[in-house]
Amino acid sequence: METRGFWLLLLVVALGSSGWAAEYLGLSESQCKVPAKERVDCGYPQVTQEQCHNRGCCFDSSIRNVPWCFKPLQETECTF
């Protein structure tokens, strides 16, 4: 029975560190609405969308001559 628990724990840890978990926890759509002129490069030439997302960055290849892999906007909390 203990061996079964060990393997289950190992599986949970492996899934938690995989790209699947990063995709699940991903960025909100509003965090990636960065104007083209304000994008801060987060990747390197020929970075893939998956590699970019694994770095915690946004990816948008629809605009030429600007970074396609870029840092997301920081969400701020409203305080009153």
Secondary structure per residue as TSV (DSSP state, phi and psi in degrees):
chain	resnum	aa	ss	phi	psi
A	1	M	-	360.0	-39.1
A	2	E	H	-64.5	-35.7
A	3	T	H	-63.3	-40.2
A	4	R	H	-61.9	-43.2
A	5	G	H	-63.3	-39.3
A	6	F	H	-60.9	-47.0
A	7	W	H	-66.6	-35.8
A	8	L	H	-64.6	-44.0
A	9	L	H	-61.8	-43.2
A	10	L	H	-61.3	-40.9
A	11	L	H	-63.9	-43.8
A	12	V	H	-62.4	-43.5
A	13	V	H	-64.0	-42.9
A	14	A	H	-63.4	-43.9
A	15	L	H	-67.3	-35.4
A	16	G	H	-66.0	-26.5
A	17	S	T	-100.8	4.7
A	18	S	S	-88.1	170.2
A	19	G	H	-62.5	-29.0
A	20	W	H	-59.3	-43.0
A	21	A	H	-66.9	-39.9
A	22	A	H	-63.2	-39.2
A	23	E	H	-63.4	-42.4
A	24	Y	H	-63.7	-40.7
A	25	L	H	-84.8	-2.0
A	26	G	-	-34.5	-177.4
A	27	L	-	-82.2	153.2
A	28	S	-	-76.3	156.2
A	29	E	G	-59.7	-37.3
A	30	S	G	-66.6	-28.5
A	31	Q	G	-68.7	-22.6
A	32	C	G	-100.0	6.1
A	33	K	-	-86.9	67.0
A	34	V	-	-99.2	124.3
A	35	P	-	-56.2	143.4
A	36	A	G	-52.4	-40.2
A	37	K	G	-69.4	-19.5
A	38	E	G	-103.5	4.4
A	39	R	-	-68.9	133.3
A	40	V	-	-107.1	119.6
A	41	D	B	-56.5	135.9
A	42	C	-	-126.6	-1.3
A	43	G	S	-124.8	-146.2
A	44	Y	-	-151.7	165.5
A	45	P	T	-54.3	137.8
A	46	Q	T	65.1	21.9
A	47	V	-	-65.6	140.2
A	48	T	-	-87.9	164.5
A	49	Q	H	-60.6	-42.2
A	50	E	H	-63.2	-45.0
A	51	Q	H	-62.5	-40.5
A	52	C	H	-62.7	-48.7
A	53	H	H	-63.7	-35.0
A	54	N	H	-64.9	-22.2
A	55	R	T	-85.0	-3.5
A	56	G	T	82.2	25.1
A	57	C	-	-114.6	168.5
A	58	C	E	-92.8	152.9
A	59	F	E	-133.3	126.7
A	60	D	-	-150.6	109.6
A	61	S	-	-100.0	17.0
A	62	S	S	-81.3	-14.1
A	63	I	S	-116.4	125.1
A	64	R	T	-78.9	155.2
A	65	N	T	63.4	25.1
A	66	V	S	-134.9	159.8
A	67	P	-	-59.0	131.6
A	68	W	S	-87.8	-28.7
A	69	C	E	-109.8	114.0
A	70	F	E	-142.1	159.5
A	71	K	-	-69.8	139.7
A	72	P	-	-76.0	161.5
A	73	L	-	-69.0	145.5
A	74	Q	-	-85.9	126.4
A	75	E	-	-75.3	134.1
A	76	T	-	-109.3	149.1
A	77	E	-	-92.2	141.9
A	78	C	-	-83.4	129.9
A	79	T	-	-124.5	136.6
A	80	F	-	-116.5	360.0
